[in-house]
Every structure is written in structure tokens, then in C-alpha cells.
Amino acid sequence: MSRSNDFLFGVSSSSYHIEGGNTASDWHEFEKNIFKDHPEHRNEMGIDYWNRWSQDHDHLSELGVDAFRTSIEWSRVQPISSDYFDESAIEQYCQMLSDLKKRNIRVVLTFVHYVVPKWFADMGGFSKKENLIYFDRFVERILRSCGENIDVVTPVNEMMVNAAFGYLIKYFPPGERNFIKFVPVVRNLIRSHYIVAQLIRMYHPHIHISTAEQFRFIKPEPSNLFMKMIAGISNYLVNDVILKSIVSNHFLPPFGFGGTIDRSVKKPVDSIGIQVYGTIPIRLGMRGWKPTIKPSGYTFWSDAIYDAKVTAESLKEAVLRTQQKYKKPVLITEIGMASEDVTEHERKLHELVMAVESLLEQGVKLNGFLYFTLFDCFEWNHGYDKKFGLIEIDRANNFARKPKPAFYAYKNLILRVKNMLMPKGKHQVQPVQSKQ
């Protein structure tokens, strides 16, 4: 295989997961209903990363990662209206990104990770094409202010999930079931990728452009001809239609029939970023008197999505399938598992990184592996119940941080793969012992 030092090991998160204090967002309002009986799950202070970012970056340095994926919280930058920019917030974001760069940690930045300002949501958000001008202004301001400290951009996190959860299954804001709005939301989120790509190519051509689309295999159960057809359609909608539209610069069915997205952008992506999670088996069920497609063993799609476990095999299949289909390098922008069992967590992380090592040894064009996430933190409708993090947070004890065994396991796995990639004759780094 060809050896390279360009492979990125990192961790992935978002501003809303960890910062706290994002009270001008649509999610802050949405939570009031979700957690009205359990206010302890509301994301008021997050894990206080906004005030502790320097110390938290020390954990990144200790972990030995090459990259940190985060986001700029639009509602913090423009909390009041499209005409007002909070200069102090922009300055702090630039300081945070600069600090990462000084530590030789590459910045992978997302502009919308499910959350938008409340004023933007009140205007109809991404359901209206004319609102994209406000997103354009926000992105341009951030790129002009902080662009020199950004290495990779994944413009919008999981467009299909964002639209479907918000406008089909009422899991995200605005909590509607409205297919008429769902279609333009998807189209406008795709257009948003092109807005970011155009600004990057104009102002900061050094920035690498990727994507951050969720990748899940939909498996038919039973595997008869009809269910295979349904699974094929589902896989197209879940895994392919967004990426194919972006790469081809054309809207594809059911969101369009070939219309060009943006003629001015000649290269919308440099790599394909995917968020790899588990396989979901589906079956034919009934809702009252109506037949419906349901996740096998679950009443709600959201439960199946969170419980599906990623495996080494699904990771390999996702990467190989994506590279073969799009003929571009693949970046794993997010992959993780929620577990209270620290032994299982450590074992699964080992299996996933060994799968990455195997792919690299085969010469697969894989740019990076970003584990979700560094900290146990807020997780949308589940509040603080889902434990994805490498570091435990004691919320009752001033947000004290405590690395888990998986933290040290990941540190050693990173060293192992880096040593494998290192040219022969170079000094190899020895693993560290857990402090547990």
C-alpha cells in the first residue's frame, strides 16, 4: 500500500452538543416541550465548552488526534436578526480555531449541525429559497474572519436527517409532518452546500470541501423480491440521493429531475464524508388499517436509528461502497456508539479502528476517521441519556471531566495505525498505559 501521513484521526462533535448557552436557537425553544417533565435533560449549559475550551483542547492534545470536527453556532453569531453580528462571539470562535491550529489539530468545520437561529426558523428556515441569502451572509462572515484556521468544511450536517426529522417524523424542529415543505427543505440544504463551496473557492481555496451525510444500510426482512425493492428505494433515499445530487450538480428524484444546482461551482466536493452507523432491518407492518414499512422490532424509526450498532463489517462496506460509487476519497466524519458498558465501548472502538487499519493496508483512499464524540454530552431528544463520549462528565460536580478507558484505548490505537503508516526506518511511538 502507499503510505501517507495525511490520514486524520480525530473526534467529532457540534457546538450545540457541548457549548451551552445557545438560547437564541430553534432547538432551545423546541426543548421546552420535549423535556417539560424532565428539565434536567435540557441543554442549558451543555458541558460548558464555551468557557472551558482551552482545557478541553488539552484533552485533544493528550489524546493525540490530528483533527477536531466542530461547528459554528449560527444563533450565537447572529442571535437577534440577520442584520446583527455578535463580534465578541466571532472573535472567540476565531480564537478557538486558532488554538486548535497551534496544537497541530486540523479544524473540520460545519456551518449547520441541525440548529439555526430562532429568527431564521420563524421566517420559514430552509423551507424558503429566498432565506438562503441569510445563510450566505453568515458563512461569508465566518470565512472572512476565521477562514485561515479552517482545514476542512462539511457545510451541512446530515441533510436528509435534518429534513426528515423536522418535516416528516416530528423529531427535530419545527416538529411538523409536512411533505410539501420537506421537498424544498432538502433542495435548499443541497443549495446551501453550493453556497459554501462557492465562497470557499473564492476566498479560501486551501480549504478541503467534504460532506457529512449519514450512511445506514437498510436491510429487507424477510428478503423477498418485494422487500428487496423497498430496501433498495430506502437505501437510495437514505444513502445516495443527497450525495449523488451534490456530486453531479443536479437535483435527482424525488427532489428534482435534472435541474442544475449551481453552474458557477465546478468542484463542489474534494472527498465524500459519511457518518457511519448500524444496519436497520425493515419489514412490512400495519398502522391501523394501513400497511406501512417499519424498522424490525421497533415502533419508532428514531429508536431503531439510535439502537442500531455499527460494526467493523458495516464500516468497511460503507467505505468501499462509497468510494466505488463516487470515485473520490472517503472521510468518516462521524462514527460512534452509545454505551454505558465501558468494556464494550473499548472493545467496539478497537474493532472499528482495526477495520480502518485493514482498509488502509488494502490501499483504500480513506482520508480520516473522526470518532463521535470526545465527551458525554447532550444528544438531541435523548437529553443526556446517551453516552457516546471518551470522557465522562460529572454534571453534579462542576462539569468535572474524567477520561474513560476508551480514551486511552483510542490514543494507543491512533499510535498503532500511525506507526503502521510511518515510512520504514522512522522512530515509532510507544503506547501509553491507561490511568484508570
C-alpha positions in Angstrom: 0.0 0.0 0.0 1.1 3.6 -0.4 2.0 5.1 3.0 0.8 8.6 3.9 0.9 10.9 6.9 -2.2 12.7 5.7 -4.7 10.3 7.3 -6.6 12.1 10.0 -7.6 10.5 13.3 -9.9 12.8 15.3 -13.1 13.3 17.2 -16.4 14.8 16.0 -18.9 17.0 17.8 -21.0 20.1 17.3 -21.3 23.4 19.0 -24.9 22.7 20.3 -23.8 19.4 21.8 -21.1 20.9 24.0 -21.1 24.7 24.3 -24.1 25.5 26.4 -25.9 28.9 26.4 -27.2 28.7 22.8 -30.6 30.2 23.9 -31.3 32.1 20.7 -31.7 28.9 18.6 -34.7 27.0 17.4 -33.6 23.9 19.4 -33.6 25.8 22.6 -37.3 26.6 22.1 -38.0 23.0 20.8 -36.6 21.5 24.0 -39.1 23.3 26.2 -41.8 20.8 25.1 -39.6 17.7 24.8 -38.2 18.0 28.3 -41.1 19.8 30.1 -41.3 16.8 32.6 -37.5 16.3 32.7 -35.8 19.7 32.8 -32.6 18.1 33.9 -32.2 17.0 30.3 -32.4 20.4 28.8 -29.2 21.7 27.1 -28.8 24.8 29.2 -25.1 24.7 29.9 -24.2 21.8 27.7 -20.9 20.7 29.2 -19.7 24.3 29.3 -17.2 24.0 26.5 -17.8 27.7 25.6 -16.0 28.6 28.9 -13.6 25.7 29.2 -12.5 25.3 25.6 -8.8 25.8 26.3 -8.7 23.0 28.9 -10.8 20.8 26.6 -8.3 21.3 23.9 -5.7 20.0 26.3 -7.6 16.7 26.3 -7.5 16.7 22.5 -3.7 17.2 22.6 -3.3 14.4 25.2 -5.4 12.1 23.0 -3.1 12.7 20.1 -5.7 13.4 17.5 -5.0 15.1 14.2 -8.4 16.7 13.7 -11.4 18.1 15.6 -14.8 18.4 13.9 -16.9 21.1 15.4 -19.4 23.8 14.2 -20.0 27.5 14.4 -23.3 28.1 16.2 -25.2 30.5 13.9 -27.6 31.5 16.6 -24.6 32.7 18.8 -23.1 34.7 16.0 -26.4 36.2 14.9 -28.7 35.8 18.0 -31.2 38.7 17.2 -31.6 39.1 13.5 -30.0 38.9 10.1 -28.6 42.4 10.5 -26.7 41.9 13.7 -23.4 40.1 14.2 -22.1 39.5 17.7 -18.4 40.5 17.2 -17.3 39.0 20.6 -18.7 35.6 19.6 -17.0 35.7 16.2 -13.7 36.7 17.9 -13.9 33.8 20.4 -14.7 31.3 17.7 -11.6 32.5 15.8 -9.5 32.2 19.0 -10.8 28.6 19.5 -10.0 27.6 15.9 -6.6 29.3 16.1 -5.8 27.4 19.3 -6.5 24.1 17.6 -4.2 25.0 14.7 -1.4 25.9 17.1 -1.7 22.4 18.5 -1.4 20.9 15.0 -5.0 19.8 15.2 -6.8 20.3 11.9 -10.2 22.0 12.0 -13.1 20.3 10.4 -15.9 22.8 10.4 -19.7 22.5 9.9 -21.9 25.6 9.5 -25.3 24.0 10.2 -25.5 21.0 12.6 -29.3 20.7 12.8 -29.6 24.1 14.7 -30.5 27.5 13.3 -31.3 30.9 14.9 -34.9 31.2 16.1 -35.4 34.3 13.9 -34.4 32.3 10.8 -36.7 29.4 11.8 -39.6 31.9 12.3 -39.1 33.1 8.7 -39.5 29.6 7.5 -35.9 28.5 7.7 -34.7 26.3 4.8 -38.2 25.7 3.5 -37.9 29.0 1.6 -35.3 29.6 -1.1 -35.3 33.3 -0.5 -34.0 32.7 3.0 -30.7 31.3 1.7 -29.3 34.8 1.4 -29.1 35.0 5.2 -27.1 31.7 5.4 -24.8 33.1 2.6 -24.1 36.2 4.7 -23.4 34.2 7.8 -21.0 31.8 6.1 -19.2 34.6 4.3 -18.6 36.5 7.5 -17.1 33.4 9.3 -14.9 32.6 6.3 -13.6 36.1 6.1 -12.9 36.2 9.9 -11.6 32.7 10.6 -11.0 31.1 7.3 -7.3 30.8 7.6 -7.7 28.5 10.6 -10.1 26.1 8.8 -8.8 23.0 7.0 -11.9 21.0 6.0 -15.5 22.1 5.7 -18.6 19.8 5.8 -21.2 22.6 5.1 -24.4 21.0 6.5 -24.7 18.0 8.8 -26.9 15.2 7.5 -29.3 17.0 5.2 -31.7 14.1 4.8 -31.9 13.5 8.6 -32.3 17.2 9.2 -35.2 17.5 6.8 -36.9 14.2 7.5 -36.7 14.5 11.3 -38.0 18.1 11.2 -40.7 17.7 8.5 -41.8 14.1 8.4 -41.4 12.4 11.8 -41.6 15.5 14.1 -38.4 14.5 15.9 -36.5 17.8 15.3 -37.7 21.4 14.9 -40.1 22.6 13.7 -41.8 19.3 14.5 -44.1 19.2 11.5 -45.4 16.4 9.3 -45.4 18.3 6.0 -44.1 16.6 2.8 -44.9 19.8 0.9 -42.2 21.6 2.9 -39.9 18.6 3.2 -39.0 18.6 -0.5 -37.9 22.3 -0.7 -36.0 21.9 2.6 -33.9 19.1 1.1 -33.4 21.2 -2.1 -32.4 24.3 -0.2 -30.0 22.3 2.1 -28.3 21.0 -1.0 -28.1 24.6 -2.4 -26.5 25.5 0.9 -23.6 23.2 0.2 -23.1 25.0 -3.0 -23.2 28.4 -1.3 -20.4 27.3 1.0 -18.4 25.7 -1.8 -18.6 28.9 -3.9 -17.4 31.1 -1.1 -14.6 28.7 -0.2 -13.4 28.5 -3.8 -13.5 32.4 -4.0 -11.8 33.3 -0.6 -10.0 30.2 0.8 -9.2 27.7 -1.9 -6.9 25.9 0.6 -10.0 24.6 2.4 -10.9 21.0 1.6 -14.7 20.5 0.9 -16.4 17.3 2.0 -19.9 16.2 3.1 -21.4 14.8 6.3 -24.2 12.5 5.2 -25.4 9.7 7.4 -24.8 6.3 5.9 -27.0 3.4 7.1 -27.8 0.1 5.4 -31.5 -0.7 5.1 -31.8 -4.5 5.1 -35.1 -6.3 4.0 -36.7 -8.7 6.4 -37.8 -11.1 5.0 -35.5 -11.0 2.0 -38.2 -11.5 -0.7 -38.4 -9.6 -4.0 -40.9 -7.0 -2.8 -38.9 -6.2 0.4 -35.7 -6.1 -1.6 -37.3 -3.5 -3.8 -38.4 -1.4 -0.8 -35.0 -1.7 0.8 -33.4 -0.6 -2.5 -35.6 2.5 -2.6 -34.9 3.2 1.1 -31.2 2.9 0.6 -31.3 5.3 -2.3 -33.2 7.9 -0.3 -31.2 7.4 2.9 -27.7 7.0 1.5 -27.5 8.2 -2.1 -29.8 10.8 -3.4 -28.2 13.7 -1.5 -24.6 12.7 -2.3 -25.5 12.0 -6.0 -27.1 15.4 -6.3 -24.1 17.2 -4.8 -21.5 15.4 -6.9 -23.5 15.6 -10.1 -24.6 19.2 -9.6 -28.2 18.1 -10.4 -31.3 17.6 -8.3 -32.4 14.0 -8.5 -35.8 12.4 -7.9 -37.9 12.9 -5.8 -36.3 16.3 -5.2 -36.0 17.3 -8.9 -35.4 15.9 -12.4 -32.0 17.1 -13.5 -32.1 20.9 -12.8 -28.6 22.3 -12.3 -27.9 23.4 -8.8 -25.2 26.0 -9.4 -23.3 26.4 -12.7 -20.7 28.6 -11.1 -19.2 25.8 -8.8 -17.1 23.5 -10.9 -15.8 21.3 -8.0 -18.4 21.0 -5.2 -16.5 18.3 -3.2 -13.0 17.1 -2.7 -14.0 14.0 -0.8 -17.1 12.2 0.3 -17.7 12.5 4.1 -20.0 9.9 5.6 -21.3 9.3 9.1 -21.3 5.5 9.6 -23.8 3.8 11.8 -25.5 0.5 12.0 -27.8 -1.6 9.7 -31.6 -1.2 10.2 -33.7 -4.2 9.2 -37.1 -3.3 7.8 -40.4 -5.2 7.5 -43.9 -4.7 6.3 -46.3 -3.8 9.1 -49.7 -2.2 9.8 -50.6 1.1 11.2 -54.3 0.7 12.0 -55.7 -0.5 8.6 -52.9 0.9 6.5 -49.8 -1.1 5.5 -46.5 0.6 6.4 -42.8 -0.1 6.3 -41.4 -0.3 9.8 -38.0 -1.0 11.4 -38.0 -4.6 12.6 -38.5 -4.9 16.3 -39.3 -1.2 16.9 -42.3 1.0 16.9 -40.5 4.2 16.1 -37.8 4.9 13.5 -35.9 7.1 15.9 -35.5 4.2 18.4 -34.1 1.9 15.6 -31.7 4.6 14.4 -30.2 5.1 17.9 -30.1 1.4 18.8 -28.6 0.1 15.6 -25.0 -0.8 16.3 -22.2 0.0 13.9 -19.8 -3.0 13.2 -16.4 -3.4 11.6 -18.2 -5.0 8.7 -20.7 -2.2 8.1 -17.8 0.3 8.3 -15.8 -1.5 5.7 -18.9 -1.9 3.4 -19.9 1.7 3.8 -16.4 3.0 2.8 -15.9 0.6 -0.1 -19.3 1.2 -1.5 -19.0 5.0 -1.2 -15.6 5.0 -2.9 -16.6 2.7 -5.6 -19.8 4.7 -6.3 -18.3 8.2 -6.3 -14.7 7.6 -7.2 -13.4 10.0 -4.6 -11.6 9.7 -1.3 -13.8 8.9 1.7 -13.7 10.8 5.1 -15.5 9.2 8.0 -16.8 12.4 9.6 -18.7 10.7 12.4 -18.9 7.2 13.8 -19.7 6.2 17.4 -21.7 4.0 19.7 -23.7 4.9 22.8 -22.8 2.5 25.7 -22.9 2.5 29.5 -20.6 -0.5 29.4 -17.0 0.8 29.4 -15.6 -2.6 28.4 -17.9 -2.9 25.4 -17.2 0.6 24.4 -13.4 0.0 24.4 -13.8 -3.3 22.5 -16.0 -1.8 19.8 -13.7 1.1 19.3 -10.8 -1.3 18.9 -12.8 -3.3 16.2 -13.6 -0.1 14.3 -10.1 1.2 14.2 -8.8 -2.2 13.2 -11.2 -2.1 10.3 -9.7 1.2 9.3 -6.2 -0.2 9.5 -7.3 -3.1 7.3 -8.8 -0.6 4.7 -5.6 1.4 4.7 -3.5 -1.7 4.2 -5.6 -2.5 1.2 -4.8 0.9 -0.3 -8.3 2.3 0.1 -8.5 6.0 -0.3 -9.6 6.8 3.2 -8.8 10.3 4.4 -9.8 10.1 8.1 -11.7 8.6 11.0 -13.5 11.0 13.3 -15.0 9.3 16.4 -18.2 10.7 17.9 -17.5 12.1 20.4 -14.9 13.3 22.9 -17.4 14.0 25.8 -20.6 12.5 27.1 -22.9 15.3 26.2 -26.4 16.4 25.1 -27.9 14.2 22.4 -31.0 15.8 21.0 -34.3 14.2 22.0 -32.5 11.9 24.4 -31.0 14.6 26.5 -28.1 13.3 28.5 -29.1 9.6 28.4 -26.8 8.5 25.5 -23.2 8.0 26.5 -21.1 8.3 23.3 -18.1 10.1 24.8 -14.5 9.1 25.5 -14.6 11.4 28.6 -17.2 11.2 31.3 -18.8 14.5 32.5 -19.9 14.8 36.2 -22.6 17.4 35.8 -23.3 17.5 39.5 -19.7 18.3 40.3 -19.0 21.4 38.3 -18.8 19.5 35.0 -15.7 17.6 36.1 -14.0 15.7 33.2 -12.8 12.1 33.6 -11.3 10.1 30.7 -12.7 6.6 30.3 -10.7 3.5 29.4 -11.8 4.1 25.8 -9.9 7.4 25.8 -6.6 5.7 26.4 -7.5 2.8 24.1 -8.2 5.3 21.3 -4.9 7.1 22.0 -3.0 3.8 21.6 -4.9 2.7 18.5 -4.1 6.1 16.9 -0.4 5.4 17.7 -0.6 1.9 16.3 -2.1 3.0 12.9 0.3 6.0 12.7 3.2 3.7 13.2 1.9 1.4 10.5 1.7 4.3 8.1 5.1 5.7 9.0 7.9 5.2 6.4 10.3 2.4 7.3 13.2 3.5 9.4 11.3 6.3 11.2 11.1 6.3 15.0 7.9 4.7 16.2 6.0 6.0 19.2 5.2 3.6 22.1 1.7 3.2 23.5 0.6 4.7 26.8 -0.9 3.0 29.8 -4.4 3.8 31.0 -4.6 6.0 34.1 -7.7 4.1 35.2 
